[in-house]
Amino acid sequence: MREVVVSQPYLSEIESGKKTGSVDVLKRIAAALKVDLDDIVR
């Protein structure tokens, strides 16, 4: 699995909806989870 380097607080803010996350970060998260980008931004 590829590692996504983001801080834990930043990831928590994305998960909770406080921040949307940059497209680059969301693409890397989707790739690491082996899912389509659409699956994590809906």
C-alpha distance matrix in Angstrom:
0.0 3.8 6.4 9.3 12.5 15.3 17.8 18.0 21.4 20.4 17.6 20.3 22.7 20.5 20.0 23.7 24.9 26.6 24.7 23.2 20.6 20.6 19.6 17.2 15.4 15.5 14.0 11.0 10.6 11.2 8.7 5.8 7.8 8.6 12.2 15.1 16.2 19.4 17.9 17.2 20.4 22.9
3.8 0.0 3.7 6.5 9.6 12.7 15.7 16.6 19.8 18.3 16.0 19.2 21.2 19.0 19.2 22.9 23.7 25.0 22.7 21.2 18.2 17.9 16.9 14.1 12.6 13.3 11.8 8.4 9.0 10.3 7.6 5.1 8.6 9.6 12.7 14.9 15.2 18.8 17.9 16.7 19.4 22.4
6.4 3.7 0.0 3.8 6.2 9.4 12.1 13.2 16.5 15.3 13.3 16.5 18.6 16.9 17.3 20.9 21.9 22.8 20.6 19.7 16.5 16.5 16.3 13.5 11.3 12.7 12.1 8.4 8.5 11.1 9.4 6.6 9.7 11.9 14.4 16.5 16.2 19.7 18.7 16.8 19.3 22.4
9.3 6.5 3.8 0.0 3.8 6.2 9.4 10.8 13.7 12.0 10.2 13.7 15.4 13.6 14.5 18.0 18.7 19.4 17.0 16.1 12.8 12.8 13.1 10.5 7.8 9.6 9.7 6.1 6.2 9.6 9.0 6.9 9.8 12.3 14.0 15.4 14.3 17.7 17.0 14.6 16.6 20.0
12.5 9.6 6.2 3.8 0.0 3.8 6.8 9.2 11.9 10.4 9.8 13.3 14.8 13.8 15.3 18.3 19.0 19.0 16.6 16.3 12.9 12.9 14.1 11.4 8.6 11.4 12.2 8.9 9.3 12.9 12.6 10.7 13.4 16.0 17.5 18.8 17.1 20.5 20.0 17.2 18.7 22.2
15.3 12.7 9.4 6.2 3.8 0.0 3.8 6.5 8.5 6.7 6.6 10.1 11.2 10.7 12.5 15.1 15.8 15.4 13.2 13.5 10.3 11.0 13.1 11.1 7.9 10.5 12.5 10.0 9.6 13.4 14.1 12.4 14.4 17.4 18.2 19.1 17.0 19.8 19.4 16.1 17.2 20.6
17.8 15.7 12.1 9.4 6.8 3.8 0.0 3.8 5.5 5.2 6.3 8.7 10.0 10.8 12.4 14.3 15.6 14.6 13.1 14.4 11.7 13.3 15.9 14.4 11.1 13.4 15.8 13.6 12.6 16.3 17.4 15.4 17.0 20.3 20.9 22.0 19.8 22.4 21.6 18.1 19.1 22.2
18.0 16.6 13.2 10.8 9.2 6.5 3.8 0.0 3.8 5.4 5.1 6.1 8.6 9.9 10.4 12.1 14.2 13.6 13.0 14.6 12.7 15.0 17.5 16.5 12.9 14.3 17.0 14.9 13.0 16.5 18.0 15.7 16.4 20.1 20.5 22.0 20.1 22.2 20.9 17.4 18.6 21.4
21.4 19.8 16.5 13.7 11.9 8.5 5.5 3.8 0.0 3.8 5.5 5.0 6.3 8.8 9.8 10.5 12.2 10.8 10.7 13.1 11.8 14.6 17.5 17.2 13.8 15.1 18.3 16.9 15.0 18.3 20.3 18.5 19.0 22.5 22.5 23.5 21.1 22.8 21.8 18.1 18.6 21.2
20.4 18.3 15.3 12.0 10.4 6.7 5.2 5.4 3.8 0.0 3.8 5.4 5.1 6.4 8.7 10.0 10.7 9.4 8.0 9.9 8.2 10.7 13.8 13.6 10.4 11.8 15.1 14.0 12.5 15.8 17.9 16.6 17.4 20.6 20.3 20.8 18.1 20.0 19.4 15.6 15.8 18.7
17.6 16.0 13.3 10.2 9.8 6.6 6.3 5.1 5.5 3.8 0.0 3.8 5.4 5.1 6.2 8.6 9.9 10.0 8.9 9.8 8.2 11.1 13.3 13.2 9.6 10.1 13.3 12.1 9.8 13.0 15.3 13.7 14.0 17.4 17.1 18.0 15.7 17.5 16.5 12.8 13.7 16.4
20.3 19.2 16.5 13.7 13.3 10.1 8.7 6.1 5.0 5.4 3.8 0.0 3.8 5.4 5.0 6.0 8.5 8.5 8.9 10.8 10.4 13.8 16.2 16.6 13.1 13.0 16.5 15.6 12.9 15.6 18.3 16.7 16.3 19.8 19.1 20.2 18.0 19.2 17.7 14.1 14.8 16.9
22.7 21.2 18.6 15.4 14.8 11.2 10.0 8.6 6.3 5.1 5.4 3.8 0.0 3.8 5.5 5.2 6.0 4.9 5.4 8.0 8.4 12.0 14.8 15.8 12.8 12.7 16.4 16.3 14.0 16.5 19.4 18.4 18.2 21.3 20.2 20.6 17.8 18.7 17.9 14.1 13.8 15.9
20.5 19.0 16.9 13.6 13.8 10.7 10.8 9.9 8.8 6.4 5.1 5.4 3.8 0.0 3.8 5.5 5.2 6.1 4.9 5.5 5.8 9.6 11.7 13.0 10.1 9.3 13.0 13.3 11.0 13.1 16.2 15.7 15.3 18.1 16.8 16.8 14.0 14.9 14.2 10.5 10.2 12.6
20.0 19.2 17.3 14.5 15.3 12.5 12.4 10.4 9.8 8.7 6.2 5.0 5.5 3.8 0.0 3.8 5.5 7.8 8.1 8.6 9.3 12.9 14.4 15.7 12.5 11.0 14.5 14.6 11.5 13.1 16.4 15.5 14.3 17.4 15.9 16.6 14.4 15.0 13.3 9.8 10.4 12.1
23.7 22.9 20.9 18.0 18.3 15.1 14.3 12.1 10.5 10.0 8.6 6.0 5.2 5.5 3.8 0.0 3.8 5.6 7.7 9.3 11.1 14.8 16.8 18.4 15.5 14.1 17.8 18.1 15.2 16.7 20.1 19.3 18.0 21.0 19.3 19.7 17.5 17.4 16.0 12.6 12.5 13.4
24.9 23.7 21.9 18.7 19.0 15.8 15.6 14.2 12.2 10.7 9.9 8.5 6.0 5.2 5.5 3.8 0.0 3.8 5.3 6.4 9.2 12.8 14.6 16.9 14.5 13.0 16.7 17.7 15.3 16.4 20.0 19.9 18.7 21.3 19.2 18.9 16.1 15.8 15.1 11.8 10.5 11.5
26.6 25.0 22.8 19.4 19.0 15.4 14.6 13.6 10.8 9.4 10.0 8.5 4.9 6.1 7.8 5.6 3.8 0.0 3.8 6.9 9.3 12.7 15.4 17.4 15.1 14.4 18.2 19.0 17.0 18.8 22.0 21.8 21.2 23.9 22.1 21.7 18.7 18.7 18.4 14.9 13.5 14.9
24.7 22.7 20.6 17.0 16.6 13.2 13.1 13.0 10.7 8.0 8.9 8.9 5.4 4.9 8.1 7.7 5.3 3.8 0.0 3.8 5.7 9.0 11.8 13.8 11.8 11.5 15.2 16.1 14.6 16.5 19.6 19.6 19.5 22.0 20.3 19.7 16.3 16.8 17.0 13.5 11.8 14.0
23.2 21.2 19.7 16.1 16.3 13.5 14.4 14.6 13.1 9.9 9.8 10.8 8.0 5.5 8.6 9.3 6.4 6.9 3.8 0.0 3.8 6.7 8.7 11.4 9.9 8.7 12.3 13.9 12.7 13.9 17.1 17.8 17.6 19.6 17.6 16.5 13.0 13.4 14.1 10.8 8.6 11.2
20.6 18.2 16.5 12.8 12.9 10.3 11.7 12.7 11.8 8.2 8.2 10.4 8.4 5.8 9.3 11.1 9.2 9.3 5.7 3.8 0.0 3.8 6.5 8.2 6.4 6.4 9.8 10.9 10.2 12.1 14.8 15.3 15.9 17.9 16.6 15.7 12.2 13.7 14.4 11.0 9.7 13.1
20.6 17.9 16.5 12.8 12.9 11.0 13.3 15.0 14.6 10.7 11.1 13.8 12.0 9.6 12.9 14.8 12.8 12.7 9.0 6.7 3.8 0.0 3.8 5.3 5.3 6.2 8.6 10.0 10.7 12.3 14.2 15.4 16.6 18.1 16.9 15.6 12.0 13.9 15.4 12.5 11.1 14.6
19.6 16.9 16.3 13.1 14.1 13.1 15.9 17.5 17.5 13.8 13.3 16.2 14.8 11.7 14.4 16.8 14.6 15.4 11.8 8.7 6.5 3.8 0.0 3.8 5.5 5.1 6.0 8.6 9.8 10.4 12.1 14.2 15.3 16.0 14.6 12.8 9.2 11.3 13.4 11.2 9.8 13.4
17.2 14.1 13.5 10.5 11.4 11.1 14.4 16.5 17.2 13.6 13.2 16.6 15.8 13.0 15.7 18.4 16.9 17.4 13.8 11.4 8.2 5.3 3.8 0.0 3.8 5.5 5.2 6.3 8.7 9.9 10.6 12.3 14.3 15.1 14.7 13.4 10.4 13.4 15.1 12.9 12.5 16.2
15.4 12.6 11.3 7.8 8.6 7.9 11.1 12.9 13.8 10.4 9.6 13.1 12.8 10.1 12.5 15.5 14.5 15.1 11.8 9.9 6.4 5.3 5.5 3.8 0.0 3.8 5.4 5.1 6.2 8.6 9.8 10.5 12.3 14.0 13.7 13.3 10.4 13.4 14.2 11.4 11.6 15.4
15.5 13.3 12.7 9.6 11.4 10.5 13.4 14.3 15.1 11.8 10.1 13.0 12.7 9.3 11.0 14.1 13.0 14.4 11.5 8.7 6.4 6.2 5.1 5.5 3.8 0.0 3.8 5.4 5.1 6.1 8.6 9.8 10.5 12.0 10.8 10.1 7.0 9.7 10.4 7.7 8.0 11.8
14.0 11.8 12.1 9.7 12.2 12.5 15.8 17.0 18.3 15.1 13.3 16.5 16.4 13.0 14.5 17.8 16.7 18.2 15.2 12.3 9.8 8.6 6.0 5.2 5.4 3.8 0.0 3.8 5.5 5.1 6.1 8.6 9.9 10.2 9.5 8.4 6.0 9.6 10.7 9.2 9.9 13.4
11.0 8.4 8.4 6.1 8.9 10.0 13.6 14.9 16.9 14.0 12.1 15.6 16.3 13.3 14.6 18.1 17.7 19.0 16.1 13.9 10.9 10.0 8.6 6.3 5.1 5.4 3.8 0.0 3.8 5.4 5.1 6.1 8.6 9.6 10.3 10.5 8.9 12.6 12.9 11.1 12.6 16.1
10.6 9.0 8.5 6.2 9.3 9.6 12.6 13.0 15.0 12.5 9.8 12.9 14.0 11.0 11.5 15.2 15.3 17.0 14.6 12.7 10.2 10.7 9.8 8.7 6.2 5.1 5.5 3.8 0.0 3.8 5.5 5.1 6.2 8.4 8.7 9.7 8.3 11.6 10.8 8.6 10.8 14.0
11.2 10.3 11.1 9.6 12.9 13.4 16.3 16.5 18.3 15.8 13.0 15.6 16.5 13.1 13.1 16.7 16.4 18.8 16.5 13.9 12.1 12.3 10.4 9.9 8.6 6.1 5.1 5.4 3.8 0.0 3.8 5.5 5.1 5.9 5.2 5.9 5.3 8.7 8.0 6.9 9.5 12.3
8.7 7.6 9.4 9.0 12.6 14.1 17.4 18.0 20.3 17.9 15.3 18.3 19.4 16.2 16.4 20.1 20.0 22.0 19.6 17.1 14.8 14.2 12.1 10.6 9.8 8.6 6.1 5.1 5.5 3.8 0.0 3.8 5.4 4.8 6.3 7.5 7.9 11.5 11.1 10.6 13.1 15.9
5.8 5.1 6.6 6.9 10.7 12.4 15.4 15.7 18.5 16.6 13.7 16.7 18.4 15.7 15.5 19.3 19.9 21.8 19.6 17.8 15.3 15.4 14.2 12.3 10.5 9.8 8.6 6.1 5.1 5.5 3.8 0.0 3.8 5.5 7.9 10.3 10.7 14.0 12.8 11.7 14.7 17.4
7.8 8.6 9.7 9.8 13.4 14.4 17.0 16.4 19.0 17.4 14.0 16.3 18.2 15.3 14.3 18.0 18.7 21.2 19.5 17.6 15.9 16.6 15.3 14.3 12.3 10.5 9.9 8.6 6.2 5.1 5.4 3.8 0.0 3.8 5.5 8.7 9.8 12.4 10.3 9.7 13.2 15.3
8.6 9.6 11.9 12.3 16.0 17.4 20.3 20.1 22.5 20.6 17.4 19.8 21.3 18.1 17.4 21.0 21.3 23.9 22.0 19.6 17.9 18.1 16.0 15.1 14.0 12.0 10.2 9.6 8.4 5.9 4.8 5.5 3.8 0.0 3.8 7.0 9.2 11.8 10.2 10.8 14.0 15.9
12.2 12.7 14.4 14.0 17.5 18.2 20.9 20.5 22.5 20.3 17.1 19.1 20.2 16.8 15.9 19.3 19.2 22.1 20.3 17.6 16.6 16.9 14.6 14.7 13.7 10.8 9.5 10.3 8.7 5.2 6.3 7.9 5.5 3.8 0.0 3.8 6.5 8.2 6.5 7.9 11.0 12.4
15.1 14.9 16.5 15.4 18.8 19.1 22.0 22.0 23.5 20.8 18.0 20.2 20.6 16.8 16.6 19.7 18.9 21.7 19.7 16.5 15.7 15.6 12.8 13.4 13.3 10.1 8.4 10.5 9.7 5.9 7.5 10.3 8.7 7.0 3.8 0.0 3.8 5.3 5.3 7.3 9.3 10.7
16.2 15.2 16.2 14.3 17.1 17.0 19.8 20.1 21.1 18.1 15.7 18.0 17.8 14.0 14.4 17.5 16.1 18.7 16.3 13.0 12.2 12.0 9.2 10.4 10.4 7.0 6.0 8.9 8.3 5.3 7.9 10.7 9.8 9.2 6.5 3.8 0.0 3.8 5.4 5.6 6.5 8.9
19.4 18.8 19.7 17.7 20.5 19.8 22.4 22.2 22.8 20.0 17.5 19.2 18.7 14.9 15.0 17.4 15.8 18.7 16.8 13.4 13.7 13.9 11.3 13.4 13.4 9.7 9.6 12.6 11.6 8.7 11.5 14.0 12.4 11.8 8.2 5.3 3.8 0.0 3.8 5.5 5.3 6.2
17.9 17.9 18.7 17.0 20.0 19.4 21.6 20.9 21.8 19.4 16.5 17.7 17.9 14.2 13.3 16.0 15.1 18.4 17.0 14.1 14.4 15.4 13.4 15.1 14.2 10.4 10.7 12.9 10.8 8.0 11.1 12.8 10.3 10.2 6.5 5.3 5.4 3.8 0.0 3.8 5.8 6.1
17.2 16.7 16.8 14.6 17.2 16.1 18.1 17.4 18.1 15.6 12.8 14.1 14.1 10.5 9.8 12.6 11.8 14.9 13.5 10.8 11.0 12.5 11.2 12.9 11.4 7.7 9.2 11.1 8.6 6.9 10.6 11.7 9.7 10.8 7.9 7.3 5.6 5.5 3.8 0.0 3.8 5.8
20.4 19.4 19.3 16.6 18.7 17.2 19.1 18.6 18.6 15.8 13.7 14.8 13.8 10.2 10.4 12.5 10.5 13.5 11.8 8.6 9.7 11.1 9.8 12.5 11.6 8.0 9.9 12.6 10.8 9.5 13.1 14.7 13.2 14.0 11.0 9.3 6.5 5.3 5.8 3.8 0.0 3.8
22.9 22.4 22.4 20.0 22.2 20.6 22.2 21.4 21.2 18.7 16.4 16.9 15.9 12.6 12.1 13.4 11.5 14.9 14.0 11.2 13.1 14.6 13.4 16.2 15.4 11.8 13.4 16.1 14.0 12.3 15.9 17.4 15.3 15.9 12.4 10.7 8.9 6.2 6.1 5.8 3.8 0.0
